Amino acid sequence: MTKRRMARELAVQFLYEADGGINSSIDLRINTFFKDFASESLMYNGFINSINELYTKKESTEIFDFFKDIITGTLNNIEKIDFLIQKVSKNWSIDRMSRIDRNILRQSIFEMLFHSEIPKNVTINEAIEIAKKFGNEESPFFINGILDAAIQNINL
């Protein structure tokens, strides 16, 4: 697993959890999530050997930086992102989408809008793989269709 994939998966999980609203400081929630939850995933996937390496090992700090960028960028631009999702999703309101699909779409569209250095096809492929892991059997097809339509609107 790449560092960016790890960051994306963690960001989707954070956004899924935060989808109902955030009651405390976003920075506090990000740091708490990363320390309490992400550390286990990072150890399991071999990025760190112990919790002591969480903020000191280069790989984990790069993951944390991208993870935090995705979350803060997505949440700070949620209205613009949701507007685009709504615009391209035929017969699907944001509220009708599964929470996991909605948040994969949100983070992927944030990446397409604000990380032009990442090829859009890479963002879509990553989103599809994350949807395969966390979504239902229809999620990869749904995500692919919405993101493909979103690219057309982003490139206008």
Residue frames relative to the residue before (quaternion, step in Angstrom):
aa qw qx qy qz dx dy dz
M 1.0000 0.0000 0.0000 0.0000 0.00 0.00 0.00
T 0.4008 -0.7137 0.5207 0.2426 3.57 -0.97 0.86
K 0.6462 -0.5131 0.3903 0.4084 3.56 -1.28 0.34
R 0.6737 0.4950 -0.3095 0.4532 3.57 0.91 -0.83
R 0.6141 0.5261 -0.3516 0.4717 3.61 1.03 -0.70
M 0.6367 0.5195 -0.3306 0.4641 3.57 0.96 -0.86
A 0.6602 0.5039 -0.3062 0.4652 3.60 0.91 -0.91
R 0.6545 0.5139 -0.3127 0.4580 3.59 0.96 -0.84
E 0.6599 0.5036 -0.3158 0.4595 3.59 0.90 -0.87
L 0.6579 0.4965 -0.3086 0.4748 3.57 0.95 -0.85
A 0.6431 0.5259 -0.3246 0.4522 3.58 0.99 -0.82
V 0.6305 0.5182 -0.3385 0.4684 3.60 0.97 -0.79
Q 0.6597 0.5042 -0.3124 0.4616 3.57 0.93 -0.85
F 0.6416 0.5058 -0.3227 0.4779 3.59 1.00 -0.79
L 0.6805 0.4899 -0.2930 0.4595 3.59 0.83 -0.98
Y 0.5987 0.5482 -0.3501 0.4674 3.58 1.07 -0.71
E 0.6863 0.4812 -0.2780 0.4691 3.57 0.86 -0.98
A 0.7314 0.4410 -0.2292 0.4670 3.57 0.98 -0.86
D 0.4196 0.7575 -0.4356 0.2459 3.59 1.27 -0.21
G 0.6745 0.5002 -0.2996 0.4528 3.59 1.07 -0.58
G 0.6880 -0.4239 0.2812 0.5176 3.56 1.26 -0.19
I 0.2784 -0.7483 0.5825 0.1523 3.53 -1.15 0.63
N 0.2428 -0.8157 0.5160 0.0967 3.54 -0.61 1.18
S 0.7606 0.3163 -0.1840 0.5363 3.59 1.13 -0.49
S 0.7560 -0.3558 0.2848 0.4699 3.54 -1.33 -0.05
I 0.4892 -0.6713 0.4698 0.2989 3.57 -0.86 0.95
D 0.6439 0.5206 -0.3345 0.4500 3.61 0.95 -0.79
L 0.6360 0.5162 -0.3231 0.4739 3.57 1.00 -0.80
R 0.6637 0.5008 -0.3041 0.4651 3.60 0.91 -0.90
I 0.6410 0.5202 -0.3256 0.4608 3.60 0.95 -0.82
N 0.6967 0.4751 -0.2782 0.4599 3.57 0.81 -0.99
T 0.6476 0.5103 -0.3182 0.4679 3.58 0.98 -0.80
F 0.6451 0.5157 -0.3116 0.4698 3.58 0.93 -0.91
F 0.6800 0.4999 -0.3008 0.4441 3.57 0.83 -0.98
K 0.6882 0.4781 -0.2767 0.4703 3.57 0.93 -0.92
D 0.7697 0.4058 -0.2055 0.4480 3.58 0.76 -1.03
F 0.7946 0.2952 -0.1452 0.5103 3.58 0.97 -0.79
A 0.7083 0.4828 -0.2833 0.4300 3.57 0.72 -1.05
S 0.5755 0.6081 -0.3860 0.3873 3.58 1.04 -0.70
E 0.6454 0.5158 -0.3247 0.4605 3.61 0.97 -0.78
S 0.6621 0.4944 -0.3032 0.4746 3.59 0.95 -0.85
L 0.6507 0.5160 -0.3174 0.4578 3.57 1.00 -0.79
M 0.6454 0.4910 -0.3191 0.4905 3.59 1.02 -0.74
Y 0.6503 0.5326 -0.3127 0.4423 3.58 0.89 -0.94
N 0.7512 0.3856 -0.2011 0.4965 3.59 0.98 -0.87
G 0.5756 -0.6678 0.3390 0.3284 3.58 1.27 0.29
F 0.4351 0.6989 -0.4705 0.3176 3.60 1.16 0.33
I 0.7742 0.0733 -0.0498 0.6267 3.57 1.17 -0.62
N 0.4186 -0.7085 0.5129 0.2445 3.55 -1.24 0.48
S 0.7943 0.0366 -0.0117 0.6063 3.56 1.20 -0.50
I 0.6789 -0.4881 0.3701 0.4048 3.54 -1.31 0.32
N 0.5869 0.6024 -0.3602 0.4036 3.59 1.14 -0.59
E 0.6813 0.4826 -0.2829 0.4721 3.60 1.19 -0.48
L 0.3910 0.7785 -0.4422 0.2133 3.57 1.28 -0.22
Y 0.8125 0.2020 -0.0983 0.5379 3.62 0.84 -0.92
T 0.6608 0.5145 -0.3152 0.4465 3.58 1.24 0.18
K 0.6595 0.4967 -0.3156 0.4677 3.60 1.06 -0.63
K 0.5792 -0.6410 0.3856 0.3241 3.56 -0.86 1.03
E 0.6605 0.5235 -0.3191 0.4335 3.61 0.86 -0.93
S 0.7044 0.4561 -0.2835 0.4642 3.59 0.87 -0.91
T 0.6411 0.5027 -0.3493 0.4629 3.62 1.02 -0.60
E 0.6207 0.5191 -0.3463 0.4747 3.61 1.09 -0.62
I 0.6277 0.5172 -0.3265 0.4815 3.58 1.03 -0.77
F 0.6554 0.5148 -0.3134 0.4552 3.58 0.89 -0.94
D 0.6631 0.5167 -0.3174 0.4388 3.60 0.86 -0.91
F 0.6882 0.4574 -0.2889 0.4835 3.61 0.89 -0.87
F 0.5983 0.5640 -0.3304 0.4634 3.58 1.07 -0.82
K 0.6980 0.4650 -0.2699 0.4730 3.58 0.82 -1.02
D 0.6258 0.5402 -0.3304 0.4555 3.58 1.01 -0.79
I 0.6514 0.5120 -0.3173 0.4612 3.59 0.92 -0.91
I 0.6969 0.4863 -0.2841 0.4440 3.57 0.80 -1.01
T 0.7125 0.4410 -0.2825 0.4669 3.58 0.69 -1.02
G 0.6541 0.5148 -0.3168 0.4547 3.58 0.98 -0.78
T 0.6514 0.5062 -0.3105 0.4722 3.55 0.98 -0.84
L 0.7066 0.4617 -0.2744 0.4606 3.58 0.79 -0.97
N 0.6678 0.4987 -0.3073 0.4591 3.61 1.02 -0.71
N 0.7643 0.3152 -0.1691 0.5366 3.59 1.20 -0.46
I 0.2442 0.8373 -0.4675 0.1441 3.56 1.28 0.34
E 0.6456 0.5224 -0.3393 0.4417 3.63 0.95 -0.76
K 0.6637 0.4937 -0.2941 0.4788 3.59 0.93 -0.90
I 0.6583 0.5084 -0.2987 0.4679 3.58 0.97 -0.89
D 0.6859 0.4762 -0.2875 0.4691 3.59 0.84 -0.95
F 0.6012 0.5505 -0.3583 0.4551 3.59 1.07 -0.68
L 0.6703 0.4884 -0.2973 0.4731 3.58 0.92 -0.89
I 0.6299 0.5191 -0.3387 0.4680 3.61 0.94 -0.82
Q 0.6745 0.4977 -0.2968 0.4575 3.57 0.86 -0.95
K 0.6385 0.5535 -0.3182 0.4298 3.55 1.01 -0.83
V 0.7802 0.3597 -0.1816 0.4785 3.60 0.92 -0.87
S 0.6340 0.5245 -0.3489 0.4485 3.61 1.16 -0.27
K 0.2779 -0.7830 0.5419 0.1265 3.52 -0.45 1.27
N 0.8687 0.0168 -0.0448 0.4931 3.58 -0.82 1.04
W 0.6485 0.4577 -0.3391 0.5050 3.59 1.16 0.48
S 0.2033 -0.7428 0.6205 0.1481 3.55 -0.70 0.98
I 0.6550 -0.5118 0.3778 0.4077 3.56 -1.20 0.49
D 0.6715 0.5224 -0.2992 0.4322 3.58 0.93 -0.87
R 0.6595 0.5063 -0.3093 0.4616 3.61 1.14 -0.52
M 0.5705 0.5917 -0.3828 0.4218 3.58 1.20 -0.39
S 0.5465 -0.5825 0.4656 0.3812 3.55 -1.13 0.55
R 0.6239 -0.5709 0.3828 0.3717 3.56 -1.10 0.67
I 0.6682 0.4978 -0.3151 0.4542 3.57 0.93 -0.83
D 0.6557 0.5012 -0.3178 0.4666 3.61 0.91 -0.87
R 0.6386 0.5434 -0.3190 0.4418 3.57 0.92 -0.92
N 0.7368 0.4262 -0.2435 0.4649 3.58 0.87 -0.88
I 0.5660 0.5310 -0.3889 0.4964 3.58 1.19 -0.37
L 0.6480 0.5119 -0.3110 0.4705 3.58 0.97 -0.86
R 0.6562 0.5274 -0.3184 0.4356 3.57 0.86 -0.92
Q 0.7143 0.4389 -0.2835 0.4656 3.57 0.74 -0.95
S 0.6431 0.5237 -0.3304 0.4506 3.59 1.04 -0.70
I 0.6660 0.4794 -0.3077 0.4816 3.58 0.95 -0.79
F 0.5757 0.5457 -0.3814 0.4747 3.60 1.06 -0.63
E 0.6723 0.5044 -0.2993 0.4517 3.57 0.84 -0.98
M 0.6732 0.4935 -0.3034 0.4596 3.61 0.93 -0.85
L 0.6894 0.4836 -0.2806 0.4606 3.59 1.03 -0.76
F 0.8405 0.2601 -0.0727 0.4697 3.56 0.84 -0.98
H 0.7103 0.3494 -0.2574 0.5543 3.61 1.25 0.06
S 0.0627 -0.8508 0.5216 0.0120 3.55 0.52 1.19
E 0.5765 0.5912 -0.3814 0.4155 3.61 1.21 -0.31
I 0.6500 0.4573 -0.3119 0.5207 3.59 1.25 -0.32
P 0.4338 -0.7012 0.4899 0.2831 3.61 -0.64 1.04
K 0.5516 -0.6500 0.4158 0.3167 3.57 -0.91 0.92
N 0.6340 0.5244 -0.3458 0.4512 3.59 1.04 -0.68
V 0.5961 0.5354 -0.3634 0.4753 3.61 1.14 -0.53
T 0.6411 0.5195 -0.3189 0.4663 3.59 0.93 -0.89
I 0.6681 0.4916 -0.3059 0.4674 3.60 0.90 -0.88
N 0.6604 0.5021 -0.3187 0.4584 3.60 0.87 -0.86
E 0.6359 0.5151 -0.3256 0.4734 3.58 0.99 -0.79
A 0.6530 0.5171 -0.3120 0.4570 3.58 0.94 -0.89
I 0.6447 0.5170 -0.3204 0.4630 3.59 0.97 -0.82
E 0.6640 0.4976 -0.3081 0.4654 3.59 0.92 -0.86
I 0.6451 0.4998 -0.3183 0.4824 3.59 1.00 -0.77
A 0.6331 0.5248 -0.3244 0.4674 3.59 1.05 -0.77
K 0.6196 0.5337 -0.3420 0.4630 3.60 1.04 -0.71
K 0.6973 0.4820 -0.2677 0.4582 3.56 1.01 -0.84
F 0.8269 0.2718 -0.1020 0.4815 3.59 0.82 -1.00
G 0.6902 0.4921 -0.2831 0.4487 3.58 1.14 -0.52
N 0.6066 -0.5085 0.4294 0.4348 3.54 -1.28 -0.38
E 0.7474 -0.4227 0.2575 0.4432 3.59 -1.25 0.01
E 0.6759 0.4758 -0.2921 0.4810 3.61 1.17 -0.46
S 0.4875 0.7184 -0.4084 0.2819 3.58 1.18 -0.47
P 0.6722 0.4980 -0.3426 0.4276 3.67 0.72 -0.86
F 0.6633 0.4976 -0.3052 0.4682 3.60 1.00 -0.81
F 0.6431 0.5239 -0.3059 0.4672 3.56 1.00 -0.88
I 0.6615 0.5069 -0.2913 0.4697 3.58 0.88 -1.00
N 0.6554 0.5192 -0.3081 0.4538 3.57 0.90 -0.94
G 0.6787 0.5028 -0.2956 0.4463 3.58 0.87 -0.92
I 0.6782 0.4822 -0.2955 0.4692 3.58 0.88 -0.90
L 0.6885 0.4771 -0.2948 0.4597 3.60 0.88 -0.91
D 0.6081 0.5373 -0.3533 0.4656 3.58 1.06 -0.66
A 0.6610 0.4822 -0.2961 0.4929 3.60 0.96 -0.84
A 0.6379 0.5353 -0.3337 0.4418 3.59 1.01 -0.77
I 0.6023 0.5635 -0.3579 0.4378 3.60 1.01 -0.75
Q 0.6383 0.5349 -0.3284 0.4457 3.55 0.94 -0.87
N 0.6954 0.4630 -0.2659 0.4810 3.59 1.02 -0.79
I 0.6310 0.5254 -0.3311 0.4650 3.58 1.09 -0.65
N 0.7160 0.4663 -0.2504 0.4552 3.58 0.98 -0.82
L 0.4715 0.6845 -0.4460 0.3319 3.62 1.23 -0.01
